[in-house]
């Protein structure tokens, strides 16, 4: 039963993998050219070519909580130095 679930999951992911590979091949990208692939995905992200048509929004309550969390992060003092001996020991 588990083998069947795994094989179905892999079969479902196969079209996505081939789509991503096909997108790279259209632009002349190969698996060995990591910098070019990175540049391609950054450009796709920047230009919004594959962006969702449904904008993600947050509620005013979510924005308020995020702002409070950010402001509270400044309440902890930064120590002048960190003691290297604090933190416990590794057991063998």
C-alpha positions in Angstrom: 0.0 0.0 0.0 2.8 2.4 0.9 4.7 1.6 -2.3 1.6 2.5 -4.3 1.2 5.9 -2.5 4.8 6.8 -3.1 4.6 5.8 -6.7 1.4 7.9 -7.2 3.1 10.9 -5.5 6.1 10.6 -7.8 3.9 10.2 -10.9 2.0 13.3 -9.9 5.2 15.3 -9.5 6.7 14.2 -12.8 4.9 16.8 -15.0 6.1 19.6 -12.7 9.7 18.5 -13.0 9.5 18.2 -16.8 7.8 21.6 -16.9 10.7 23.2 -14.9 13.3 21.4 -17.1 11.5 22.5 -20.2 11.4 26.2 -19.1 15.2 26.1 -18.6 15.8 24.4 -22.0 13.7 27.1 -23.8 16.2 29.7 -22.6 19.3 27.7 -23.4 19.9 26.7 -19.8 21.7 23.4 -18.9 22.0 21.6 -15.6 25.7 22.6 -15.4 25.1 26.3 -15.7 24.0 27.1 -12.1 24.6 30.9 -12.4 22.5 31.2 -15.5 19.7 29.2 -13.9 19.8 31.4 -10.9 19.7 34.5 -13.0 16.7 33.0 -14.9 14.7 32.3 -11.8 15.6 35.7 -10.3 14.4 37.4 -13.5 11.2 35.3 -13.5 10.5 36.4 -9.9 11.4 40.1 -10.6 9.2 40.3 -13.7 6.3 38.3 -12.1 6.0 36.0 -15.1 4.8 33.1 -13.0 3.1 35.2 -10.3 -0.3 34.1 -9.0 -3.3 36.1 -10.1 -4.6 36.0 -6.5 -2.9 38.7 -4.4 -2.0 37.6 -0.9 -3.1 40.1 1.7 -3.0 40.2 5.4 -5.6 41.4 7.8 -5.1 44.5 10.0 -4.8 42.2 13.0 -2.0 40.2 11.3 -0.2 43.4 10.4 -0.5 44.7 13.9 0.9 41.4 15.4 3.8 41.4 13.0 4.7 45.0 13.8 4.4 44.2 17.6 6.7 41.2 17.1 9.2 43.3 15.2 9.2 46.1 17.8 9.5 43.6 20.7 12.6 42.2 19.1 14.4 45.4 20.0 13.8 45.0 23.7 16.7 42.5 24.2 20.0 44.1 24.9 23.0 43.1 22.7 25.8 41.9 25.0 29.2 43.6 24.7 30.8 40.1 24.2 29.8 36.5 24.2 31.4 34.1 26.7 32.8 31.1 24.8 32.6 28.8 27.8 28.8 29.2 28.3 26.6 26.7 26.6 27.3 23.3 28.1 29.4 20.4 26.9 29.1 17.7 24.3 28.5 14.2 25.5 30.2 11.3 23.9 
